[in-house]
Amino acid sequence: MPIRSSAQHRPRPRLLVVDDEAPQQRALCEILVDQGYEVEGCTDPLVALSKLDQSTFELLLTDLQMPGMDGIELTRRAQAVAPDMVIVLMTAHGSIGSVVDAMKNGAIDYVQKPFRISGIVPAVERALEVQRLRVNNRRLEAEVSQQLKELVAVNQELDAFAARLAHDLRGPLVNMRSILELTLQDSGDQLDAQQAEMVRLGVQSGDLALRMVRDLLDFARLGNQPLTMAPLQLDDVLKAALTTVQPSSANRVIEWSIDPLPAINGHAGLLQQAFVNLLGNAIKYTSARDVAHISVTAQVLPGGGHQIVFADDGAGFDPRQSDQLFKPFRRLHTADEFVGEGMGLANVRRIVERHGGTVMARGRLGEGASFTIVLPAT
C-alpha cells in the first residue's frame, strides 16, 4: 500500500527534482506524483535554475554529486533565486563535510541513496512544513512592518495635530487671561469680594490652561524632533536640574542623597527636562514631611547600561495604578492634594525612550515612590 501524504489535503505543492542520472530522476518523480505532488524533473542544474526563474516551486530535491555544478552550488544559487523555497539533498557519496556545507548554503535536510519511499516521503513532508512556516513568517513580518509604518504615521499625525492645537490655543488663552487680569487690576475696587475672587480664579485657570498647552506642545515636539546625541556628564545635567527646582524646595527641610552619575551619549536639554520633572515630583509629593528624604542613585548594569533611580519617602501611589502614571494628563492624586497637570511623567517616558531607554515606577501609598531610568550602554 502506498504511503499517502498529508499534502493531498492541501493545494498541491510543486517540487523540482534534479539528478544527473535520468532513470533515477524519472523514478523519483513518479513516486512523488503518486504521493500527490506536482513534480518536474531535470538532469541539468542549469536547466533547474532556468525553471526556478520561470516558475515557483515549494521544494527542490537535488543530488549532491553532479558534473559541472554540484548540489552545494545549486543550493546556493537556488536560494538566491527563490528564498522561500526549501531544499533537500540526495547523496550516496557525500561526506558529512559536504552535507554541512550544503546546509550552510540553505539546504534543510538530506536523504541517503539508495532511498526507500518510507524514507523520502517523510523528509519531503518535513521540508514542506518548514516551507509553510517560512512563508507564513515572512507574511507576518511584512504585515507587522506595514502596521508599524502605519502606527508611526498615525503617531506623527497625532503629534502634529497636538502641536497645532497647542499652538492655536495659546493665543486665545493668553488674551483671555490678560483680559481677566486687567479687569482685576482696573476694576478691583468696583467688584465685591465674590466677584473679585471669581476673576482671580479665572486668571488662575488661565495660568493652568497655558501650562497644559505648554506641556502638550513639549510632548508633541518630543515625538518627531531629531535628537543630536553628544557625550555628556549626567552629573552636570543633574546639577542644572537641581538649580531649576531649588525655588520649589525653599523653606523645606530635605535630606538629599546623590550618587555620582555616569557619562553617556545623550541630549542634555531633554535629559535635564526629565530630571527636573522627576526631582520636582519628589519635592512636591514629600511636602507633607517635616523632613523629606530624596535620593538619586546610579548603578552600572551587567550589559554596560546605566540604571538611575530617583526615590523619595513622600505620598507614594497605589501600585495597581502604576501603568497610568506615564499617560498624558493622568493623575493619581487630586488637584486639592497636589497641584499639577499630569504631563511631567509622560514627557519623562518619551524623553527616555527617545534615548533608547526605559523608565519604570514603584511605590506604595504613604510609603514613597521610586522612578528607575535604564539607559543603554554608551
ZAKEZA-95299 format. One record per residue (C-alpha): x, y, z. Coordinates in steps of 0.5 Angstrom, whole numbers, plus 500, padded with zeros to 3 digits. Layout:
XYZ/...
//
This chain:
500500500/503507498/504512503/499518503/502525504/498530508/500534503/494531499/489535503/492542501/494545495/499541491/506543493/511544487/517540487/523540483/528534482/535535480/539529479/544528473/542520473/536520469/533514470/533515478/531522477/525520473/523514478/523519484/519524480/514518479/514516487/513524489/507524484/504518487/504522493/500527491/505533489/506537483/513535480/518537475/525534474/531535470/538533470/542539469/543544475/543550470/536548467/534547474/536555475/532557469/526553471/526557478/527563474/520562471/516558476/515558483/517551487/516550494/522545495/528543491/530536491/537535489/543531488/549533492/555530487/553532480/558534474/559541472/555544478/555540485/549540490/552545494/553551489/546549486/543550493/547557494/544560487/537557488/537560495/538567492/533566486/528563491/529565498/522562501/524555497/526549502/532545499/533537501/540534499/540527496/547524497/550517496/557519496/557526501/561526507/559530513/563536511/560536504/553536508/555541513/557546507/550545504/547546510/550553511/548555504/541554505/539546505/535544511/535536510/538530507/537523505/542518503/542514497/539509495/533511499/526508500/519511500/519511507/525515508/524520502/517522503/517524511/523528509/519532504/514533508/518536514/521540509/515543506/512544513/519548514/517552508/510553510/513556517/518560513/512563508/508565514/513568518/515572512/508574511/507576518/514580518/511584512/504585516/508587522/512592519/507595515/503596521/509599525/509604519/502606519/503607527/509611526/505615521/499616526/503618532/507623527/500626525/497626533/504629535/503634529/496635531/497636538/503641537/498645532/493645537/497647543/500653538/493655536/490655543/496659546/494666543/486666546/488663553/494669553/488674551/483671556/488671562/490678560/483681560/482678567/488680570/487688567/480687570/482685576/487691576/483697574/476695577/478691583/475697588/469696584/468689585/465686591/469680595/466675591/467678584/474679585/475672588/472669581/476674577/482671581/480664580/479666572/487668572/489662576/485658571/488661565/495660568/493653569/491652562/497656559/502651563/498645560/498648553/506648554/507641557/502639551/507642546/513640549/510633549/508633542/515636540/519630543/515625538/519628532/524633533/531630531/536628537/543631537/547626542/553628545/558626550/556629557/556628564/550627568/553630574/552637570/545635568/543634575/547640578/543644573/536641574/537642582/538649581/532649577/528646582/531650588/526655589/520650590/524647596/525654599/524654607/523646607/528641610/530636605/536631606/539629600/543623598/546624591/551619588/556620582/552620576/556617569/558620563/553618557/551620550/545624550/541630549/543635555/537639555/532634554/535630560/535636564/528637563/527629565/531630571/527637573/520633573/523627577/526632582/520637582/515631583/520628589/520635592/512636591/510629594/514630600/511637602/507634608/514631611/517635616/524632614/524629607/529625604/530625597/536620593/539620587/543613586/546610580/549603578/552600572/549594569/552588567/551589560/554596560/548600561/546605567/541605572/539612575/534611581/530618584/527616590/523619596/519618602/513622600/506621599/507615594/502612590/497606589/502600585/496598582/495604578/503605576/501604569/497610569/503615571/506616565/500617561/499624559/494628563/493622568/494624575/493619581/492625586/487630586/489637585/487639592/492635595/498636590/498642584/500639577/497638570/499630569/504631564/511631567/512624567/509623560/515627558/520623562/518617559/518620552/525623553/528617556/525612550/528617545/535616548/533608547/532607555/526605559/523608566/519605571/516607577/515603584/511606590/506605596/501610599/504613604/511610603/514614598/516613591/522611586/523612579/528608575/531610569/535605565/540608559/543604554/551603554/555609551/
//
